Amino acid sequence: MPRLRAMGAFAPILGLPAFQGPQTGWAGMRQITLDLGLARGPTLNSFFAGPNEAALRHLQIGVGSPVRSPVPTYLWGATGSGKSHLLKAVHEALREQGAVAGWMDASVLEPPPFDEAWSVVLLDDVHLYTAVQQQAAFNWFINAMAPKTGQPRWVLAAGQLPPADLNLREDLRTRLGWGHVFALQVLGEAERRAVLRQEADSRGIFLRDDVVDFMLTRFSRDMGSLIQLLNELDRYALRTQRAVTIPLIKSMLENE
């Protein structure tokens, strides 16, 4: 049975009033859909490791340890290899533990000064950093390794290139590369399919083989873009009360 026709059955589990059909109002249903979507962020458990098992296990150990590693970790790989997913997943896991993290990616144009309350420093998309961001990242790195109070903080960074090839200031580039370095591999065809089905199952969506084929051949094949597409399909399918099919995808592209 398609999920859209069985929302009432899941309402008690979700803590929502039973779905009574269109008279409930699609504005309210859309809000519920958005709320559910916002609740699903990247996690270490939802990361399909494939050839990147060593990197995932390293981060799981780092998150699970009561003492943060004084040795930095750097992840590198092409777009869609999972770098940002892993950094955001670590951020969320530590937040759930009550830890505070310093976060900087290329969108943080005016980075704040290092905060002694941080237990970890997370640096994403370092290959895109401006001179101002590089200066801030270097300052965070130095303060994390030799803080005024407490133990050294863990520094976890990610970029598209290995440390030796980064076009960054030398003192930052060399520090990013002297700890644990993991090269992340982009998932293959079979692994992409497995991730899509895993993500669809977690949302209660049934994806037929022809729908998966359509998604993999007509859209960007990096996992970040595919998951974003799945999220949009999830919202559109709920709003229109239709199962996820190729006609639904085409309809969404025409109307959204």
VOGU-3710 file (C-alpha; in Angstrom, 3 decimals, decimal comma):
1> mprlramgaf> 0,000/0,000/0,000  1,480/3,395/-0,943  2,420/5,422/2,075  0,303/8,378/1,009  -2,890/6,419/1,376  -1,948/5,140/4,810  -0,932/8,262/6,710  -3,660/7,665/9,259  -2,081/4,368/10,256  1,226/6,080/10,999
11> apilglpafq> -0,260/9,105/12,786  -0,118/7,631/16,321  3,533/6,662/15,806  4,405/10,156/14,582  2,372/11,841/17,321  0,111/13,472/14,738  -3,686/13,583/14,458  -5,079/10,941/12,121  -5,094/12,124/8,514  -8,675/12,698/7,387
21> gpqtgwagmr> -8,112/13,538/3,744  -8,138/16,788/1,761  -10,520/18,537/4,175  -7,647/18,700/6,678  -6,049/21,311/4,447  -2,958/20,897/2,318  -1,263/23,885/3,935  -1,253/22,014/7,221  -0,156/18,792/5,555  2,673/20,619/3,794
31> qitldlglar> 3,835/22,029/7,137  3,819/18,550/8,643  5,831/17,329/5,658  8,395/20,102/6,045  8,677/19,465/9,778  9,338/15,790/9,186  11,912/16,637/6,518  13,752/19,000/8,823  14,010/16,278/11,442  16,109/14,124/9,085
41> gptlnsffag> 19,647/15,426/9,022  22,896/13,641/8,192  23,924/11,042/10,776  26,807/8,616/11,013  24,321/5,743/11,034  22,722/6,894/7,784  26,074/7,158/5,978  26,442/4,307/3,489  30,162/3,664/3,880  30,895/1,275/1,010
51> pneaalrhlq> 34,629/1,747/0,310  34,829/4,447/3,014  34,380/2,150/6,010  37,739/3,084/7,562  36,887/6,790/7,620  33,432/6,147/9,077  34,823/3,892/11,801  37,459/6,503/12,692  34,782/9,176/13,149  32,551/6,850/15,164
61> igvgspvrsp> 35,436/6,191/17,537  36,180/9,905/17,756  32,581/10,783/18,568  32,249/7,948/21,069  35,415/8,740/22,995  35,039/10,875/26,142  38,424/12,474/25,347  38,778/14,203/21,971  41,768/13,255/19,852  44,642/15,767/19,870
71> vptylwgatg> 45,506/14,570/16,354  43,614/16,301/13,507  41,610/14,414/10,882  41,303/15,410/7,231  38,835/13,942/4,717  39,233/14,569/1,013  37,412/13,459/-2,102  35,328/14,508/-5,079  31,905/16,129/-4,857  29,388/13,547/-3,708
81> sgkshllkav> 31,855/11,399/-1,779  30,203/12,267/1,557  32,603/14,754/3,148  29,993/17,308/4,219  27,578/14,563/5,295  30,205/13,184/7,673  31,175/16,569/9,122  27,535/17,514/9,695  26,875/14,068/11,190  29,759/14,500/13,640
91> healreqgav> 28,466/17,980/14,497  25,000/16,601/15,238  26,307/13,624/17,235  28,398/15,896/19,440  25,513/18,339/19,849  23,372/15,494/21,141  26,090/14,825/23,726  25,930/18,437/24,853  29,244/19,370/23,242  29,787/22,694/21,477
101> agwmdasvle> 31,593/22,804/18,135  33,150/25,512/16,052  31,944/25,262/12,433  33,239/26,976/9,330  32,503/26,344/5,668  32,894/28,578/2,637  29,615/30,378/3,415  30,910/31,722/6,759  32,309/34,976/5,416  33,125/36,521/8,807
111> pppfdeawsv> 34,352/33,695/11,044  34,133/34,320/14,796  37,202/34,068/17,017  38,075/30,728/18,604  35,847/29,886/21,566  37,323/28,015/24,541  33,908/26,373/25,011  34,365/24,421/21,779  35,314/20,770/22,155  35,895/20,273/18,427
121> vllddvhlyt> 36,648/22,423/15,376  34,946/21,469/12,083  36,273/22,944/8,833  34,343/22,061/5,668  35,215/22,845/2,028  38,650/24,179/2,968  39,666/24,265/-0,721  37,241/27,193/-1,154  38,470/29,316/1,765  39,250/32,972/1,208
131> avqqqaafnw> 42,292/34,621/2,759  40,125/35,769/5,689  38,782/32,251/6,232  42,262/30,745/5,989  43,512/33,128/8,659  40,590/32,193/10,912  41,083/28,464/10,260  44,771/28,740/11,148  43,902/30,635/14,340  41,277/28,025/15,278
141> finamapktg> 43,767/25,243/14,572  46,488/26,737/16,758  44,080/27,418/19,624  42,555/23,943/19,327  45,943/22,251/19,542  47,186/24,444/22,409  44,119/25,909/24,170  44,391/28,270/27,101  42,272/25,882/29,182  41,595/22,157/29,143
151> qprwvlaagq> 42,777/19,456/26,774  43,562/19,883/23,061  40,495/19,957/20,834  39,815/17,652/17,910  40,136/19,315/14,493  38,142/17,647/11,707  38,454/19,165/8,236  37,418/18,296/4,685  38,205/19,405/1,144  38,217/18,204/-2,442
161> lppadlnlre> 41,983/17,793/-2,684  44,678/15,989/-0,681  46,563/18,304/1,687  49,642/18,541/-0,546  47,539/19,893/-3,438  45,486/22,467/-1,517  45,953/26,054/-2,672  46,075/27,386/0,886  48,599/29,256/2,990  51,464/26,926/3,810
171> dlrtrlgwgh> 51,125/26,961/7,591  47,465/25,880/7,341  47,974/23,368/4,545  50,745/21,495/6,339  48,796/21,345/9,599  45,753/19,885/7,840  47,942/17,075/6,538  49,981/15,979/9,539  47,254/13,922/11,241  44,842/11,235/10,040
181> vfalqvlgea> 44,080/11,629/6,331  41,327/9,662/4,564  40,622/9,674/0,826  36,872/9,199/0,325  35,674/7,319/-2,739  32,506/8,190/-4,650  30,019/5,328/-4,512  29,556/3,107/-7,540  26,313/2,442/-9,382  25,146/-0,468/-7,215
191> erravlrqea> 26,023/1,421/-4,039  24,110/4,527/-5,176  21,068/2,367/-5,745  21,432/0,842/-2,299  21,667/4,295/-0,680  18,610/5,575/-2,551  16,577/2,566/-1,434  17,838/2,891/2,136  16,906/6,577/2,240  13,548/5,931/0,584
201> dsrgiflrdd> 12,756/3,140/3,054  13,533/5,474/5,969  10,877/7,851/4,590  8,328/5,120/3,896  8,686/5,536/0,118  8,583/2,597/-2,277  10,923/3,174/-5,230  10,347/0,973/-8,260  13,350/-0,022/-10,378  12,250/2,222/-13,246
211> vvdfmltrfs> 12,091/5,226/-10,880  15,614/4,546/-9,603  16,850/4,163/-13,197  15,218/7,490/-14,119  16,786/9,295/-11,153  20,248/7,937/-11,884  20,195/8,656/-15,629  18,394/12,019/-15,770  19,852/13,863/-12,764  23,188/14,614/-11,159
221> rdmgsliqll> 24,630/11,359/-9,858  26,365/12,682/-6,751  24,645/11,467/-3,599  24,052/14,936/-2,154  22,007/15,944/-5,202  20,165/12,613/-5,306  19,170/12,844/-1,638  18,002/16,425/-2,175  15,900/15,201/-5,113  14,449/12,429/-2,943
231> neldryalrt> 13,534/14,969/-0,254  11,709/17,123/-2,813  9,897/14,088/-4,193  8,889/13,086/-0,667  7,342/16,500/-0,018  5,647/16,724/-3,410  4,236/13,188/-3,159  2,766/13,879/0,268  1,290/17,171/-0,860  -0,307/15,663/-3,967
241> qravtiplik> -1,237/12,325/-2,375  0,471/10,336/-5,113  2,986/7,512/-5,106  6,514/8,252/-6,356  6,541/7,386/-10,050  8,198/8,775/-13,160  5,059/10,811/-14,046  5,147/12,285/-10,529  8,787/13,328/-10,998  7,924/14,990/-14,319
251> smlene> 4,944/16,710/-12,751  7,070/18,055/-9,917  9,649/19,433/-12,347  6,907/21,162/-14,351  5,049/22,647/-11,378  7,613/23,386/-8,679
//
